[in-house]
Structures are given as C-alpha cells and as structure tokens.
C-alpha cells in the first residue's frame, strides 16, 4: 500500500515552478470527467423537462444545451487547473492576444453565430418553413448557429449563412399559415366583349382543384394597352409547392377556352403611315430619273445618247476649254 502511495506522490513534471505528481494528474483528469458526465446528465434531464413544459423549438433547445455543455467543460478545466495550484494569470496575456487574433479573423463567423442566436430566439424561421431569400426558395431543413440549410425545389441543399437571413429581406411563405396568393396577367384583343372574358377566366379558375373558395378568386381589367385589354387574375392555394403547377394548368385551360369561344389573344402591332409629302418627294425623284434616262439621239457609232450623257459631255467640254 505504501508503494502505491509513493508512486502516486512521486513527482512527474512541473508547471510554472509547481511540481506535479501522478496523483495531481489523476485528480485533474477525474475532475474533468466528472464535469463532463455532470454536463451530459444535466442536459439530458433539462431536455426532457423543457420539451414537455415549454414551446422551445427542438433546434433551439439542442443548440442551447450544447452551449451549456461547453461552458460546463470549460468550468471543469478551470477548476481542475486551479486544484493543481497553478497561477492561471500567466495564461491571461496569451489568451488575450489569441482572442484578439481570433476576433479579427473570425468576424464573419461571429456575425453568423450572433445571427443564429437571433433566429433561434425570435423564431422568425423554423424547420419546415418555406422561405425565399437572396433569390433562393425552398424548405428549411435545419437551423444551426452558423448557417441554415435550405432544401430547394430543385432538390439541392443550399447552405445560407445566418447573417444573410437577418440582414436581407426574407419572405416566409408558411410562418403563420400555408395559404398563398397566385397572380398572373392575360391579354385579349380590342373589340372583345369584357364580360365573356371575365366569365371564362372565373370558370377556369374556380374549376381547378387546388384553388380555394375562400379567399375568393377574382379577375380585374387593369389596363387598356397599346394593342390589348389586360386582365389580372388572382386566386389562393394552401400548398405553396403547387404554385407553378396550378398556374400552368389554369393558363393552359384559359388558352383552350379562348380558342373555343373565338376570343383572340393579341400580339404587338405597329402601324406605319406614309405622309403625302413623302409620297410627293418620291414621285418627283422618279420623274427626274426618268428624264435623265430619256434618249435624245445617237452617236457616230450608232449608240444611243440620253440626257444624262449629254450633260456629262457638256461638262467635259467646258472643263477642257477652261484648261
């Protein structure tokens, strides 16, 4: 027994002038392990308690407990080092310099971390929400402390830094409910009666299975365009993922109905009118050209001579005389 005690009390090394025995090292390791298991037991109990009695999201609860476990481990390390009799002040200057370097190099990471805490506490984005941000739309799969994972409708996973979600406009399509308004525009040619067009649009919209009765769908004549009457159609659905499909099917049906009822869908037209002055100018120009080509005689070789050749010859004679 004395041999074991002697081994445990035997100096192994020294730190900062303080001798460390095997017993001190084992005590330090034991304290760290004790804090580790204490953190696990505490977080497990806290998770079960909070899940039953609070409305905290699973993601926020998981991340909060992970942070708590980290602090518990840091506390265990601090207590263990203090138990060794070490002067922890010698670590303050290196830790301070390290923290400054990390602060400068990890500004983006720190910003995303803070943004993640904001998202988790405010609960503006939850798992399962359909959101659109920075031109990307999809379903929220997971919200972490650094980034949020978005499953797009193209079956890709977009990893968005949390700072983007808090600094840019974010459209949450399902935060309060899943009801979504869909709108589009349809044009018909001038000369078409408005009421039959309105009735055809409403019949096609109401007959689609994805369209809700409440709020009620509607159509409006919104513009008398250059070459068309422009109608705006509005309807509501309760599944945002069916937005494009429902709109495509409704527009195809409208095109079919218009063809059957003889309602013309216009295309851009541009009418060009020639003024009388332009026509007169064209006429006089043609007359001058005709006079130039009018024959006036023939030369010694029998070739025809017109007025334009005569004028050129006269100019040549004058030039030679002046020379």
C-alpha positions in Angstrom: 0.0 0.0 0.0 2.8 2.3 0.9 4.4 1.6 -2.5 1.2 2.7 -4.3 1.1 5.9 -2.3 4.8 6.6 -3.0 4.1 6.1 -6.7 1.2 8.5 -6.6 3.1 11.1 -4.8 6.2 10.8 -7.0 6.8 14.0 -9.0 6.3 13.5 -12.7 6.8 17.0 -14.0 6.5 20.7 -13.1 4.4 23.6 -14.5 5.3 27.2 -13.6 7.6 26.0 -10.9 4.9 23.8 -9.3 5.7 20.1 -9.0 3.1 17.8 -10.4 2.7 14.3 -9.1 0.8 11.4 -10.6 -1.9 11.9 -8.0 -2.4 15.5 -9.2 -2.7 14.5 -12.8 -5.2 11.7 -11.9 -7.2 14.2 -9.8 -7.3 16.7 -12.7 -8.5 14.1 -15.2 -11.1 12.9 -12.7 -12.4 16.4 -12.2 -12.7 17.0 -16.0 -14.5 13.6 -16.4 -16.8 14.4 -13.5 -17.8 17.8 -15.1 -18.3 16.0 -18.5 -20.7 13.4 -17.1 -22.4 16.0 -15.0 -23.0 18.1 -18.1 -24.4 15.1 -20.0 -26.8 14.2 -17.2 -27.9 17.8 -16.7 -28.5 18.4 -20.4 -30.5 15.2 -20.8 -32.7 16.0 -17.8 -33.1 19.6 -19.0 -34.1 18.4 -22.5 -36.8 16.1 -21.2 -38.1 18.7 -18.8 -38.2 21.6 -21.3 -39.7 19.6 -24.2 -42.7 18.7 -22.0 -43.2 22.1 -20.4 -42.1 24.7 -22.9 -42.7 25.6 -26.6 -39.0 26.0 -27.4 -38.2 24.5 -30.8 -36.1 21.3 -31.0 -33.3 23.1 -32.8 -33.1 26.0 -30.3 -33.2 23.6 -27.4 -30.5 21.4 -28.8 -28.1 24.3 -29.5 -28.7 25.8 -26.1 -27.9 22.6 -24.3 -24.8 22.2 -26.5 -23.6 25.6 -25.4 -24.4 24.8 -21.8 -22.3 21.6 -22.1 -19.4 23.6 -23.5 -19.5 26.0 -20.6 -19.6 23.1 -18.1 -16.5 21.6 -19.7 -14.7 24.9 -19.6 -15.6 25.3 -15.9 -14.3 21.7 -15.3 -11.0 22.6 -16.9 -10.7 25.8 -14.9 -11.5 24.0 -11.6 -9.0 21.2 -12.4 -6.2 23.6 -13.1 -6.9 25.6 -10.0 -6.8 22.4 -8.0 -3.3 21.9 -9.1 -2.3 25.2 -7.6 -1.4 26.8 -10.9 -1.4 30.5 -11.3 -3.9 31.0 -14.1 -3.0 34.6 -14.5 0.0 33.6 -16.6 -2.4 32.4 -19.3 -4.3 35.7 -19.4 -1.9 37.6 -21.7 -1.6 34.7 -24.3 -5.3 34.2 -24.2 -5.9 37.9 -24.7 -3.7 38.0 -27.7 -5.3 34.9 -29.1 -8.8 36.3 -28.6 -7.8 39.5 -30.5 -6.5 37.4 -33.4 -9.5 35.2 -33.5 -11.8 38.2 -33.2 -10.2 39.8 -36.3 -10.1 36.6 -38.3 -13.5 35.2 -37.3 -15.6 38.3 -37.7 -17.8 36.7 -40.3 -18.2 33.5 -38.2 -19.0 35.6 -35.1 -21.6 37.5 -37.1 -23.2 34.3 -38.3 -23.2 33.0 -34.7 -25.0 36.0 -33.4 -27.4 35.9 -36.3 -28.1 32.3 -35.5 -28.9 33.1 -31.9 -31.3 35.9 -33.1 -33.1 33.5 -35.4 -33.5 30.9 -32.7 -34.8 33.3 -30.1 -37.1 35.3 -32.4 -38.2 32.1 -34.2 -38.7 34.0 -37.5 -37.6 30.9 -39.3 -38.5 27.3 -38.2 -37.8 23.9 -39.6 -40.3 23.1 -42.3 -41.0 26.7 -43.3 -40.9 27.6 -46.9 -38.8 30.7 -47.3 -37.3 32.8 -50.1 -34.2 34.8 -49.6 -31.5 36.2 -51.9 -33.3 34.7 -54.9 -33.3 31.2 -53.4 -36.6 29.4 -52.4 -37.0 26.2 -50.5 -37.9 24.4 -47.3 -35.9 24.9 -44.1 -34.2 21.7 -43.2 -32.0 22.8 -40.3 -31.1 26.0 -38.5 -27.6 26.0 -36.9 -25.5 28.5 -35.1 -23.5 29.3 -38.3 -25.8 28.5 -41.2 -29.3 27.4 -42.2 -29.8 24.5 -44.6 -32.5 25.1 -47.3 -33.9 22.2 -49.4 -34.7 23.9 -52.7 -37.5 22.7 -55.1 -34.7 21.7 -57.4 -33.7 19.0 -54.9 -30.5 20.8 -53.9 -29.4 21.8 -50.4 -28.4 25.4 -50.1 -26.3 26.4 -47.1 -27.1 30.0 -46.2 -25.1 31.9 -43.7 -27.3 33.1 -40.9 -26.2 36.7 -41.4 -27.9 36.7 -44.8 -31.2 35.7 -43.2 -31.0 38.6 -40.7 -29.6 41.3 -43.0 -31.6 40.8 -46.2 -35.3 40.7 -46.9 -36.7 37.2 -46.1 -40.1 36.0 -47.3 -41.6 33.3 -45.1 -44.4 31.8 -47.0 -45.6 29.5 -44.2 -44.9 31.2 -40.9 -48.5 31.8 -39.9 -50.3 29.6 -42.4 -49.7 27.9 -45.8 -52.3 29.9 -47.8 -50.7 31.7 -50.7 -52.0 34.1 -53.4 -51.1 33.4 -57.0 -51.5 36.1 -59.7 -50.9 36.4 -63.4 -52.0 38.5 -66.4 -54.0 37.6 -69.5 -54.5 39.9 -72.6 -57.2 39.9 -75.3 -57.6 41.8 -78.5 -59.5 45.0 -78.8 -63.1 44.5 -79.9 -63.6 41.6 -77.5 -66.5 41.9 -75.0 -65.2 42.2 -71.4 -67.9 40.2 -69.7 -67.4 37.0 -71.6 -63.7 37.2 -71.0 -64.3 37.7 -67.2 -66.7 34.8 -67.1 -64.3 32.5 -69.0 -61.5 33.3 -66.6 -63.5 32.8 -63.5 -64.9 29.5 -64.6 -61.5 28.1 -65.4 -60.0 29.3 -62.1 -62.9 28.0 -59.9 -62.8 24.6 -61.6 -59.2 23.9 -60.7 -58.9 21.6 -57.6 -56.1 23.5 -56.0 -57.9 26.8 -55.9 -59.5 27.7 -52.6 -63.1 29.0 -52.4 -62.1 31.4 -49.5 -60.5 33.8 -50.0 -62.5 34.1 -53.2 -60.6 34.2 -56.6 -61.2 37.3 -58.8 -60.3 38.9 -62.1 -59.8 42.6 -63.0 -59.5 44.6 -66.1 -56.4 46.6 -65.2 -55.1 48.2 -68.4 -56.1 49.4 -71.8 -52.8 48.7 -73.5 -51.5 49.7 -76.9 -52.8 46.6 -78.6 -54.7 44.6 -75.9 -57.1 44.6 -73.0 -55.1 43.4 -70.0 -56.7 41.3 -67.2 -55.3 40.4 -63.8 -56.2 37.0 -62.3 -55.9 36.3 -58.6 -56.6 33.1 -56.7 -55.4 31.3 -53.5 -54.0 27.9 -52.7 -53.0 26.2 -49.5 -49.9 24.4 -50.8 -47.0 26.7 -51.9 -45.3 23.9 -53.7 -48.3 23.8 -56.2 -48.0 27.4 -57.2 -46.3 26.9 -60.6 -48.2 23.7 -61.4 -51.6 25.3 -60.7 -50.8 28.4 -62.7 -49.6 26.4 -65.7 -52.7 24.3 -65.7 -55.0 27.3 -65.4 -53.3 29.2 -68.2 -53.4 26.2 -70.5 -57.1 25.9 -69.8 -57.6 29.6 -70.5 -55.9 29.3 -73.8 -58.1 26.3 -74.8 -61.3 28.2 -73.7 -60.4 31.3 -75.6 -59.8 29.2 -78.8 -63.2 27.5 -78.4 -65.0 30.8 -77.8 -63.3 32.7 -80.5 -61.6 35.2 -78.1 -58.4 36.4 -79.8 -55.1 36.7 -77.9 -53.3 39.7 -79.4 -49.7 40.3 -80.4 -47.9 43.6 -80.6 -48.6 45.6 -83.8 -47.1 48.7 -85.3 -48.9 50.7 -88.0 -46.8 52.8 -90.3 -48.4 55.7 -92.2 -46.6 57.5 -95.1 -47.4 61.2 -95.4 -48.3 63.0 -98.7 -45.1 65.0 -98.6 -43.0 61.8 -98.6 -45.1 60.4 -101.5 -44.7 63.7 -103.5 -40.9 63.6 -102.9 -40.7 60.0 -104.1 -42.8 60.9 -107.2 -40.6 63.9 -108.2 -37.5 61.9 -107.7 -38.8 59.2 -110.0 -39.7 61.8 -112.7 -36.2 63.2 -112.6 -34.6 59.8 -113.0 -36.9 59.1 -115.9 -35.9 62.3 -117.7 -32.2 61.6 -117.2 -32.6 58.2 -119.0 -34.7 59.7 -121.9 -32.8 59.1 -125.2 -32.0 62.2 -127.3 -30.2 60.8 -130.3 -27.2 58.6 -131.3 -23.5 59.0 -131.9 -21.5 58.2 -135.0 -21.1 54.5 -133.9 -24.9 54.2 -133.6 -25.0 54.2 -129.7 -28.0 55.8 -128.0 -27.3 59.0 -126.2 -29.6 60.1 -123.3 -29.8 63.5 -121.4 -27.5 62.4 -118.6 -24.7 61.6 -121.1 -25.3 64.9 -122.9 -24.9 66.8 -119.6 -21.7 64.9 -118.7 -20.2 65.6 -122.2 -21.0 69.3 -121.9 -19.3 69.5 -118.6 -16.3 67.8 -120.0 -16.1 70.2 -122.9 -16.3 73.2 -120.5 -13.5 71.7 -118.5 -11.3 71.2 -121.5 -11.9 74.8 -122.7 -11.0 76.3 -119.3 -7.9 74.2 -119.3 
